[in-house]
Amino acid sequence: MQDDKIIELKNIKKICGDRKILDIDNFVVLKNKFNFIIGGNGSGKTTLLNILSLVDQDYSGQLYYKDQKINKEEQNLKLRRKFSVIWQDPYLYRGNVYYNIALPLKLRDCSPKLIDRKVKEIAKKLEIENLLHQSAHTLSGGERQKTSIARALITEPEVLFVDEATTNLDEESIHFFNSHFADLVTDEMTVVMVSHDRRQIKILADYITLLHQGKVETSKAVDNFNFQIFGAGIEAPIAEIV
C-alpha cells in the first residue's frame, strides 16, 4: 500500500522550547485517498498537518513529495500551489464572498472569464450562490466555512488539507459538510484530515493514523469501525481501528 504514497515524512522532530511536540520515524499520505489523523488533545495533529502542508518549516527531518525530497530552505511556491488548506477557523479577506473565492485564481493570473465560471460553479455546489455579493464579514459560521471550502477547492489542488473543519459549526452545517464533502473532491485529489468527528471518519476515511504524545501509535487502512473509547489519550469516543 505504501507504494501509493504521495507524501512521506522521515525522522520528523518538532521541538518548542523544552517540549517535544512531534517525534515521528515514518508517516505516509496515500495518494487519492482520504487520510485521517486522529488523537487526543495535544497529540500533535495540527502540528503534523502544518508540516505536511508546508505551513510550518521549523522542524528537523525529511519531507518527500512523490519521492522527491523537499528542500525547506527554498520557497517551494510551485509545490505550495498544488496544496490547499481548510482551517478550523477560516480567515476571510475584506470584500465579498465572490472576491474571497476568486482570489487564488487571480493570484495565478487566470482569465476573468475562467474565474467567473469556476466561482459560480463551486458556489452552486456549496449552495452559496446567493451569498456571492455579500460581505464576507457578515456571514454565519457555516457560511464562512463554506466560503473557505470553495476557496480551497477552486484551484483543484493535488492535496487538500483539512484541520477540524466542523469543530465550530452548527449541526446543520456539520451535516452538510459530512454529506456533501466527498462529492466535492475529485478522484484525482488526495485529502488529509484532522478530525474528532466519528461521523466523518465512518463516512470518509480510507486510511487512519493515530497519534499519541507526538508519536505514531498506529496507521492502518480502515474497513470496519467500532465506536468506543480507543484510548491513547483520546477523551471522546472515536473509531477503534480493526
Contacts in CASP RR format, 6 or more apart in sequence:
PFRMAT RR
TARGET T0000
AUTHOR 0000-0000-0000
METHOD contacts of the structure
MODEL  1
MQDDKIIELKNIKKICGDRKILDIDNFVVLKNKFNFIIGGNGSGKTTLLN
ILSLVDQDYSGQLYYKDQKINKEEQNLKLRRKFSVIWQDPYLYRGNVYYN
IALPLKLRDCSPKLIDRKVKEIAKKLEIENLLHQSAHTLSGGERQKTSIA
RALITEPEVLFVDEATTNLDEESIHFFNSHFADLVTDEMTVVMVSHDRRQ
IKILADYITLLHQGKVETSKAVDNFNFQIFGAGIEAPIAEIV
1 30 0 8 1.000
1 221 0 8 1.000
2 28 0 8 1.000
2 30 0 8 1.000
4 30 0 8 1.000
4 31 0 8 1.000
4 32 0 8 1.000
4 33 0 8 1.000
5 28 0 8 1.000
5 29 0 8 1.000
5 30 0 8 1.000
5 31 0 8 1.000
6 29 0 8 1.000
6 30 0 8 1.000
6 31 0 8 1.000
6 65 0 8 1.000
6 66 0 8 1.000
6 158 0 8 1.000
6 159 0 8 1.000
6 190 0 8 1.000
7 28 0 8 1.000
7 29 0 8 1.000
7 52 0 8 1.000
7 63 0 8 1.000
7 64 0 8 1.000
7 65 0 8 1.000
7 159 0 8 1.000
7 190 0 8 1.000
7 192 0 8 1.000
8 26 0 8 1.000
8 27 0 8 1.000
8 28 0 8 1.000
8 29 0 8 1.000
8 63 0 8 1.000
8 64 0 8 1.000
8 67 0 8 1.000
9 24 0 8 1.000
9 26 0 8 1.000
9 27 0 8 1.000
9 28 0 8 1.000
9 51 0 8 1.000
9 52 0 8 1.000
9 61 0 8 1.000
9 62 0 8 1.000
9 63 0 8 1.000
9 64 0 8 1.000
10 25 0 8 1.000
10 26 0 8 1.000
10 61 0 8 1.000
10 62 0 8 1.000
10 64 0 8 1.000
11 24 0 8 1.000
11 25 0 8 1.000
11 60 0 8 1.000
11 61 0 8 1.000
11 62 0 8 1.000
12 22 0 8 1.000
12 23 0 8 1.000
12 24 0 8 1.000
12 27 0 8 1.000
12 48 0 8 1.000
12 51 0 8 1.000
12 59 0 8 1.000
12 60 0 8 1.000
12 61 0 8 1.000
12 62 0 8 1.000
12 63 0 8 1.000
13 20 0 8 1.000
13 22 0 8 1.000
13 23 0 8 1.000
13 24 0 8 1.000
13 59 0 8 1.000
13 60 0 8 1.000
13 61 0 8 1.000
14 20 0 8 1.000
14 21 0 8 1.000
14 22 0 8 1.000
14 47 0 8 1.000
14 51 0 8 1.000
14 56 0 8 1.000
14 58 0 8 1.000
14 59 0 8 1.000
14 60 0 8 1.000
15 21 0 8 1.000
20 214 0 8 1.000
21 44 0 8 1.000
21 47 0 8 1.000
21 214 0 8 1.000
22 44 0 8 1.000
22 47 0 8 1.000
22 48 0 8 1.000
22 51 0 8 1.000
22 59 0 8 1.000
22 214 0 8 1.000
22 215 0 8 1.000
23 214 0 8 1.000
23 215 0 8 1.000
24 48 0 8 1.000
24 214 0 8 1.000
24 215 0 8 1.000
24 216 0 8 1.000
25 216 0 8 1.000
26 216 0 8 1.000
27 48 0 8 1.000
27 209 0 8 1.000
27 216 0 8 1.000
27 219 0 8 1.000
28 219 0 8 1.000
29 35 0 8 1.000
29 52 0 8 1.000
29 159 0 8 1.000
29 190 0 8 1.000
29 192 0 8 1.000
30 190 0 8 1.000
30 206 0 8 1.000
30 207 0 8 1.000
31 190 0 8 1.000
32 187 0 8 1.000
32 188 0 8 1.000
32 189 0 8 1.000
32 190 0 8 1.000
33 190 0 8 1.000
33 191 0 8 1.000
33 206 0 8 1.000
33 207 0 8 1.000
34 182 0 8 1.000
34 191 0 8 1.000
34 193 0 8 1.000
34 204 0 8 1.000
34 205 0 8 1.000
34 206 0 8 1.000
34 207 0 8 1.000
35 190 0 8 1.000
35 191 0 8 1.000
35 192 0 8 1.000
35 193 0 8 1.000
35 206 0 8 1.000
35 207 0 8 1.000
35 208 0 8 1.000
35 209 0 8 1.000
36 193 0 8 1.000
36 194 0 8 1.000
36 195 0 8 1.000
36 200 0 8 1.000
36 201 0 8 1.000
36 204 0 8 1.000
36 205 0 8 1.000
36 207 0 8 1.000
36 208 0 8 1.000
36 209 0 8 1.000
37 45 0 8 1.000
37 48 0 8 1.000
37 49 0 8 1.000
37 192 0 8 1.000
37 193 0 8 1.000
37 194 0 8 1.000
37 195 0 8 1.000
37 208 0 8 1.000
37 209 0 8 1.000
37 211 0 8 1.000
38 45 0 8 1.000
38 194 0 8 1.000
38 195 0 8 1.000
38 196 0 8 1.000
38 201 0 8 1.000
38 208 0 8 1.000
38 209 0 8 1.000
38 210 0 8 1.000
38 211 0 8 1.000
38 234 0 8 1.000
38 238 0 8 1.000
38 239 0 8 1.000
39 45 0 8 1.000
39 196 0 8 1.000
39 210 0 8 1.000
39 211 0 8 1.000
39 212 0 8 1.000
39 232 0 8 1.000
39 233 0 8 1.000
39 234 0 8 1.000
39 238 0 8 1.000
40 211 0 8 1.000
40 212 0 8 1.000
40 232 0 8 1.000
40 233 0 8 1.000
40 234 0 8 1.000
40 235 0 8 1.000
41 235 0 8 1.000
42 213 0 8 1.000
42 214 0 8 1.000
43 211 0 8 1.000
43 212 0 8 1.000
43 213 0 8 1.000
43 214 0 8 1.000
43 232 0 8 1.000
43 233 0 8 1.000
44 211 0 8 1.000
44 214 0 8 1.000
45 194 0 8 1.000
45 211 0 8 1.000
46 163 0 8 1.000
46 164 0 8 1.000
46 194 0 8 1.000
47 56 0 8 1.000
48 211 0 8 1.000
49 161 0 8 1.000
49 163 0 8 1.000
49 192 0 8 1.000
49 194 0 8 1.000
50 56 0 8 1.000
51 57 0 8 1.000
51 59 0 8 1.000
51 63 0 8 1.000
52 63 0 8 1.000
52 161 0 8 1.000
52 192 0 8 1.000
53 83 0 8 1.000
53 85 0 8 1.000
53 159 0 8 1.000
53 161 0 8 1.000
53 192 0 8 1.000
54 70 0 8 1.000
54 72 0 8 1.000
54 76 0 8 1.000
54 79 0 8 1.000
54 80 0 8 1.000
54 83 0 8 1.000
55 85 0 8 1.000
57 72 0 8 1.000
62 69 0 8 1.000
63 69 0 8 1.000
63 70 0 8 1.000
63 72 0 8 1.000
64 70 0 8 1.000
65 79 0 8 1.000
70 76 0 8 1.000
70 79 0 8 1.000
81 108 0 8 1.000
81 155 0 8 1.000
82 157 0 8 1.000
82 158 0 8 1.000
82 159 0 8 1.000
83 157 0 8 1.000
83 158 0 8 1.000
83 159 0 8 1.000
83 160 0 8 1.000
83 161 0 8 1.000
84 104 0 8 1.000
84 151 0 8 1.000
84 152 0 8 1.000
84 153 0 8 1.000
84 155 0 8 1.000
84 157 0 8 1.000
84 159 0 8 1.000
84 160 0 8 1.000
84 161 0 8 1.000
85 152 0 8 1.000
85 160 0 8 1.000
85 161 0 8 1.000
85 162 0 8 1.000
85 163 0 8 1.000
86 145 0 8 1.000
86 148 0 8 1.000
86 149 0 8 1.000
86 152 0 8 1.000
86 160 0 8 1.000
86 161 0 8 1.000
86 162 0 8 1.000
86 163 0 8 1.000
86 165 0 8 1.000
87 148 0 8 1.000
87 163 0 8 1.000
87 165 0 8 1.000
88 163 0 8 1.000
88 164 0 8 1.000
88 165 0 8 1.000
88 167 0 8 1.000
88 168 0 8 1.000
89 168 0 8 1.000
90 144 0 8 1.000
90 145 0 8 1.000
90 147 0 8 1.000
90 148 0 8 1.000
91 148 0 8 1.000
92 100 0 8 1.000
92 136 0 8 1.000
92 137 0 8 1.000
92 139 0 8 1.000
92 144 0 8 1.000
92 147 0 8 1.000
92 148 0 8 1.000
93 99 0 8 1.000
93 100 0 8 1.000
93 103 0 8 1.000
93 136 0 8 1.000
94 136 0 8 1.000
94 137 0 8 1.000
95 135 0 8 1.000
95 136 0 8 1.000
95 137 0 8 1.000
96 132 0 8 1.000
96 133 0 8 1.000
96 134 0 8 1.000
96 135 0 8 1.000
96 136 0 8 1.000
97 123 0 8 1.000
97 128 0 8 1.000
97 131 0 8 1.000
97 132 0 8 1.000
97 133 0 8 1.000
97 134 0 8 1.000
97 136 0 8 1.000
97 139 0 8 1.000
97 143 0 8 1.000
97 147 0 8 1.000
98 119 0 8 1.000
98 123 0 8 1.000
98 132 0 8 1.000
98 133 0 8 1.000
99 136 0 8 1.000
100 136 0 8 1.000
100 147 0 8 1.000
100 151 0 8 1.000
101 119 0 8 1.000
101 122 0 8 1.000
101 123 0 8 1.000
101 132 0 8 1.000
101 147 0 8 1.000
101 150 0 8 1.000
101 151 0 8 1.000
101 154 0 8 1.000
102 115 0 8 1.000
102 119 0 8 1.000
102 154 0 8 1.000
103 151 0 8 1.000
104 151 0 8 1.000
104 154 0 8 1.000
104 155 0 8 1.000
105 114 0 8 1.000
105 115 0 8 1.000
105 118 0 8 1.000
105 119 0 8 1.000
105 154 0 8 1.000
105 155 0 8 1.000
106 115 0 8 1.000
108 155 0 8 1.000
110 118 0 8 1.000
118 154 0 8 1.000
119 132 0 8 1.000
119 150 0 8 1.000
119 154 0 8 1.000
120 129 0 8 1.000
120 132 0 8 1.000
122 150 0 8 1.000
122 153 0 8 1.000
122 154 0 8 1.000
123 129 0 8 1.000
123 131 0 8 1.000
123 132 0 8 1.000
123 150 0 8 1.000
125 180 0 8 1.000
125 183 0 8 1.000
125 184 0 8 1.000
126 146 0 8 1.000
126 149 0 8 1.000
126 150 0 8 1.000
126 180 0 8 1.000
126 184 0 8 1.000
127 146 0 8 1.000
127 176 0 8 1.000
128 143 0 8 1.000
128 146 0 8 1.000
128 147 0 8 1.000
128 150 0 8 1.000
131 139 0 8 1.000
131 143 0 8 1.000
131 147 0 8 1.000
136 144 0 8 1.000
136 147 0 8 1.000
139 147 0 8 1.000
141 168 0 8 1.000
141 169 0 8 1.000
141 170 0 8 1.000
141 173 0 8 1.000
142 169 0 8 1.000
142 170 0 8 1.000
142 173 0 8 1.000
145 165 0 8 1.000
145 166 0 8 1.000
145 168 0 8 1.000
145 169 0 8 1.000
145 173 0 8 1.000
145 177 0 8 1.000
146 173 0 8 1.000
146 176 0 8 1.000
149 165 0 8 1.000
149 177 0 8 1.000
149 181 0 8 1.000
149 184 0 8 1.000
152 160 0 8 1.000
153 160 0 8 1.000
153 184 0 8 1.000
153 185 0 8 1.000
156 186 0 8 1.000
156 189 0 8 1.000
157 189 0 8 1.000
158 188 0 8 1.000
158 189 0 8 1.000
158 190 0 8 1.000
159 189 0 8 1.000
159 190 0 8 1.000
159 191 0 8 1.000
159 192 0 8 1.000
160 185 0 8 1.000
160 189 0 8 1.000
160 190 0 8 1.000
160 191 0 8 1.000
160 192 0 8 1.000
161 191 0 8 1.000
161 192 0 8 1.000
161 193 0 8 1.000
162 191 0 8 1.000
162 192 0 8 1.000
162 193 0 8 1.000
162 194 0 8 1.000
162 195 0 8 1.000
163 194 0 8 1.000
164 194 0 8 1.000
164 195 0 8 1.000
164 196 0 8 1.000
165 177 0 8 1.000
165 193 0 8 1.000
165 195 0 8 1.000
166 173 0 8 1.000
166 174 0 8 1.000
166 177 0 8 1.000
166 178 0 8 1.000
166 195 0 8 1.000
166 197 0 8 1.000
166 200 0 8 1.000
167 196 0 8 1.000
169 177 0 8 1.000
174 197 0 8 1.000
174 199 0 8 1.000
177 200 0 8 1.000
178 197 0 8 1.000
178 199 0 8 1.000
178 200 0 8 1.000
178 203 0 8 1.000
178 204 0 8 1.000
181 200 0 8 1.000
181 204 0 8 1.000
182 203 0 8 1.000
182 204 0 8 1.000
185 191 0 8 1.000
191 204 0 8 1.000
193 200 0 8 1.000
193 204 0 8 1.000
195 201 0 8 1.000
196 236 0 8 1.000
196 238 0 8 1.000
198 225 0 8 1.000
198 227 0 8 1.000
198 237 0 8 1.000
198 238 0 8 1.000
198 239 0 8 1.000
201 208 0 8 1.000
201 222 0 8 1.000
201 225 0 8 1.000
201 238 0 8 1.000
201 239 0 8 1.000
202 225 0 8 1.000
202 227 0 8 1.000
202 239 0 8 1.000
205 222 0 8 1.000
205 239 0 8 1.000
206 221 0 8 1.000
206 222 0 8 1.000
207 219 0 8 1.000
207 220 0 8 1.000
207 221 0 8 1.000
207 222 0 8 1.000
208 219 0 8 1.000
208 220 0 8 1.000
208 222 0 8 1.000
208 239 0 8 1.000
208 241 0 8 1.000
209 216 0 8 1.000
209 218 0 8 1.000
209 219 0 8 1.000
210 216 0 8 1.000
210 217 0 8 1.000
210 218 0 8 1.000
210 219 0 8 1.000
210 230 0 8 1.000
210 232 0 8 1.000
210 241 0 8 1.000
211 217 0 8 1.000
212 232 0 8 1.000
212 233 0 8 1.000
217 232 0 8 1.000
218 241 0 8 1.000
220 241 0 8 1.000
222 239 0 8 1.000
222 241 0 8 1.000
223 242 0 8 1.000
224 242 0 8 1.000
225 239 0 8 1.000
225 240 0 8 1.000
225 242 0 8 1.000
226 239 0 8 1.000
226 240 0 8 1.000
226 242 0 8 1.000
227 237 0 8 1.000
227 238 0 8 1.000
227 239 0 8 1.000
227 240 0 8 1.000
228 237 0 8 1.000
228 240 0 8 1.000
229 237 0 8 1.000
229 238 0 8 1.000
230 238 0 8 1.000
230 239 0 8 1.000
230 240 0 8 1.000
230 241 0 8 1.000
END
